[in-house]
Amino acid sequence: MVDWLRTLNATNPRAYDKCRAAIARLALLGHELRRPEADYLRDGIYELRVRLGSVNYRLLYFFHGRTVSVVDHGLTKESEVANREVAQRIYELRQRAGLTQTELARRVGTTQSVISRLEDADYEGHSLAMLNRIAAAVERRVEGRFVPRRRRPQPA
């Protein structure tokens, strides 16, 4: 973890500062830290969620007892842009159709909280089946494309 933070500090000091701030909030709030800052994954593992621009940083941690949190691993996620775009498209479709989240949920056969989650830029569970149901509810269809990945410039 320390090596990951050192590398992050050397390559992106702003991201490093945001990650350090997230760790400080974890130290302050512990179990009380909630989304969007933190999320429970499974098996006692949580993640701190930090975003800078289109890049998401995740710091995995667990609790030892009630008062000690152990930050164990850091990673960089750059594929979140697609999730954010899908969430934005769902929101825009719903707005253009003049529907509330509850009304869209009724048409799709789900709950308002599911629609809210699908419109959350951090949500990673968009299924093609659900996207097709949403599209049908607003008289649209889903199209998908595979495009080349953007390459990040390598530091000199």
TIDREN-627593 format. One record per residue (C-alpha): residue in one letter; residue number from 1; x negated, y negated, z. Coordinates in steps of 0.02 Angstrom, whole numbers. Layout:
<sites>
+------+-----+--------+--------+--------+
: type : seq :      u :      v :      w :
+------+-----+--------+--------+--------+
:    a : NUM :      X :      Y :      Z :
...
+------+-----+--------+--------+--------+
</sites>
This chain:
<sites>
+------+-----+--------+--------+--------+
: type : seq :      u :      v :      w :
+------+-----+--------+--------+--------+
:    m :   1 :      0 :      0 :      0 :
:    v :   2 :   -140 :   -120 :     45 :
:    d :   3 :   -227 :    -87 :   -122 :
:    w :   4 :    -64 :   -118 :   -217 :
:    l :   5 :    -41 :   -285 :   -127 :
:    r :   6 :   -222 :   -335 :   -160 :
:    t :   7 :   -202 :   -296 :   -344 :
:    l :   8 :    -38 :   -392 :   -350 :
:    n :   9 :   -121 :   -541 :   -265 :
:    a :  10 :   -261 :   -539 :   -394 :
:    t :  11 :   -144 :   -523 :   -544 :
:    n :  12 :      9 :   -620 :   -488 :
:    p :  13 :    -10 :   -726 :   -330 :
:    r :  14 :    170 :   -789 :   -338 :
:    a :  15 :    238 :   -611 :   -339 :
:    y :  16 :    119 :   -568 :   -197 :
:    d :  17 :    185 :   -715 :    -95 :
:    k :  18 :    365 :   -660 :   -124 :
:    c :  19 :    324 :   -481 :    -73 :
:    r :  20 :    236 :   -542 :     85 :
:    a :  21 :    389 :   -648 :    126 :
:    a :  22 :    501 :   -496 :    104 :
:    i :  23 :    390 :   -396 :    222 :
:    a :  24 :    400 :   -538 :    348 :
:    r :  25 :    592 :   -535 :    336 :
:    l :  26 :    588 :   -347 :    363 :
:    a :  27 :    481 :   -373 :    519 :
:    l :  28 :    605 :   -502 :    581 :
:    l :  29 :    770 :   -417 :    539 :
:    g :  30 :    727 :   -231 :    534 :
:    h :  31 :    883 :   -124 :    514 :
:    e :  32 :    989 :   -281 :    490 :
:    l :  33 :    911 :   -320 :    319 :
:    r :  34 :   1039 :   -289 :    181 :
:    r :  35 :   1066 :   -306 :     -7 :
:    p :  36 :   1010 :   -395 :   -108 :
:    e :  37 :    848 :   -403 :     -8 :
:    a :  38 :    843 :   -219 :     40 :
:    d :  39 :    934 :    -60 :     -2 :
:    y :  40 :    946 :    116 :     67 :
:    l :  41 :    887 :    247 :    -59 :
:    r :  42 :    902 :    417 :     27 :
:    d :  43 :    821 :    532 :    154 :
:    g :  44 :    778 :    387 :    269 :
:    i :  45 :    688 :    289 :    132 :
:    y :  46 :    731 :    107 :    100 :
:    e :  47 :    668 :    -20 :    -26 :
:    l :  48 :    630 :   -205 :    -14 :
:    r :  49 :    689 :   -288 :   -174 :
:    v :  50 :    590 :   -434 :   -243 :
:    r :  51 :    618 :   -515 :   -413 :
:    l :  52 :    507 :   -640 :   -501 :
:    g :  53 :    565 :   -685 :   -676 :
:    s :  54 :    614 :   -525 :   -766 :
:    v :  55 :    500 :   -414 :   -660 :
:    n :  56 :    563 :   -323 :   -507 :
:    y :  57 :    449 :   -268 :   -366 :
:    r :  58 :    499 :   -129 :   -247 :
:    l :  59 :    418 :    -95 :    -80 :
:    l :  60 :    470 :     72 :     -7 :
:    y :  61 :    482 :     88 :    180 :
:    f :  62 :    552 :    193 :    321 :
:    f :  63 :    586 :    167 :    505 :
:    h :  64 :    490 :    251 :    645 :
:    g :  65 :    610 :    238 :    790 :
:    r :  66 :    721 :     85 :    805 :
:    t :  67 :    591 :    -52 :    802 :
:    v :  68 :    447 :      0 :    688 :
:    s :  69 :    461 :     -9 :    499 :
:    v :  70 :    324 :     69 :    393 :
:    v :  71 :    299 :     -3 :    218 :
:    d :  72 :    223 :    141 :    123 :
:    h :  73 :    224 :    109 :    -64 :
:    g :  74 :    241 :    -32 :   -190 :
:    l :  75 :    290 :    -26 :   -372 :
:    t :  76 :    330 :   -139 :   -517 :
:    k :  77 :    487 :   -114 :   -621 :
:    e :  78 :    500 :   -202 :   -787 :
:    s :  79 :    649 :   -108 :   -860 :
:    e :  80 :    777 :   -203 :   -756 :
:    v :  81 :    807 :   -327 :   -897 :
:    a :  82 :    923 :   -201 :   -983 :
:    n :  83 :   1024 :   -175 :   -823 :
:    r :  84 :   1043 :   -363 :   -801 :
:    e :  85 :   1098 :   -382 :   -982 :
:    v :  86 :   1227 :   -243 :   -967 :
:    a :  87 :   1295 :   -321 :   -807 :
:    q :  88 :   1305 :   -491 :   -891 :
:    r :  89 :   1396 :   -419 :  -1042 :
:    i :  90 :   1525 :   -334 :   -931 :
:    y :  91 :   1555 :   -497 :   -839 :
:    e :  92 :   1569 :   -595 :  -1002 :
:    l :  93 :   1690 :   -468 :  -1078 :
:    r :  94 :   1799 :   -474 :   -924 :
:    q :  95 :   1799 :   -665 :   -920 :
:    r :  96 :   1840 :   -679 :  -1107 :
:    a :  97 :   1984 :   -558 :  -1081 :
:    g :  98 :   2047 :   -669 :   -940 :
:    l :  99 :   2044 :   -527 :   -815 :
:    t : 100 :   1997 :   -522 :   -632 :
:    q : 101 :   1889 :   -380 :   -569 :
:    t : 102 :   2044 :   -300 :   -494 :
:    e : 103 :   2141 :   -310 :   -657 :
:    l : 104 :   1997 :   -235 :   -757 :
:    a : 105 :   1978 :    -99 :   -626 :
:    r : 106 :   2162 :    -52 :   -645 :
:    r : 107 :   2145 :    -40 :   -834 :
:    v : 108 :   1988 :     66 :   -819 :
:    g : 109 :   2057 :    177 :   -680 :
:    t : 110 :   1934 :    129 :   -544 :
:    t : 111 :   1920 :      6 :   -400 :
:    q : 112 :   1873 :   -178 :   -393 :
:    s : 113 :   1716 :   -134 :   -294 :
:    v : 114 :   1654 :    -24 :   -438 :
:    i : 115 :   1679 :   -167 :   -562 :
:    s : 116 :   1587 :   -283 :   -443 :
:    r : 117 :   1442 :   -161 :   -433 :
:    l : 118 :   1437 :   -142 :   -623 :
:    e : 119 :   1425 :   -332 :   -639 :
:    d : 120 :   1279 :   -337 :   -515 :
:    a : 121 :   1115 :   -369 :   -607 :
:    d : 122 :   1024 :   -253 :   -486 :
:    y : 123 :   1138 :   -105 :   -517 :
:    e : 124 :   1052 :     40 :   -605 :
:    g : 125 :   1192 :    166 :   -627 :
:    h : 126 :   1282 :    108 :   -785 :
:    s : 127 :   1349 :    263 :   -874 :
:    l : 128 :   1396 :    269 :  -1056 :
:    a : 129 :   1563 :    346 :  -1008 :
:    m : 130 :   1606 :    198 :   -895 :
:    l : 131 :   1547 :     72 :  -1024 :
:    n : 132 :   1661 :    155 :  -1153 :
:    r : 133 :   1808 :    145 :  -1031 :
:    i : 134 :   1775 :    -40 :  -1000 :
:    a : 135 :   1758 :    -74 :  -1186 :
:    a : 136 :   1923 :     15 :  -1222 :
:    a : 137 :   2009 :    -84 :  -1084 :
:    v : 138 :   1965 :   -247 :  -1174 :
:    e : 139 :   1988 :   -177 :  -1350 :
:    r : 140 :   1805 :   -166 :  -1392 :
:    r : 141 :   1681 :    -27 :  -1427 :
:    v : 142 :   1505 :      5 :  -1363 :
:    e : 143 :   1355 :     -1 :  -1479 :
:    g : 144 :   1179 :     46 :  -1428 :
:    r : 145 :   1010 :     11 :  -1504 :
:    f : 146 :    834 :     75 :  -1476 :
:    v : 147 :    708 :    -64 :  -1500 :
:    p : 148 :    519 :    -72 :  -1476 :
:    r : 149 :    461 :   -109 :  -1300 :
:    r : 150 :    382 :   -277 :  -1270 :
:    r : 151 :    199 :   -266 :  -1232 :
:    r : 152 :    132 :   -367 :  -1087 :
:    p : 153 :    -32 :   -456 :  -1119 :
:    q : 154 :   -175 :   -371 :  -1028 :
:    p : 155 :   -281 :   -480 :   -912 :
:    a : 156 :   -451 :   -521 :   -983 :
+------+-----+--------+--------+--------+
</sites>
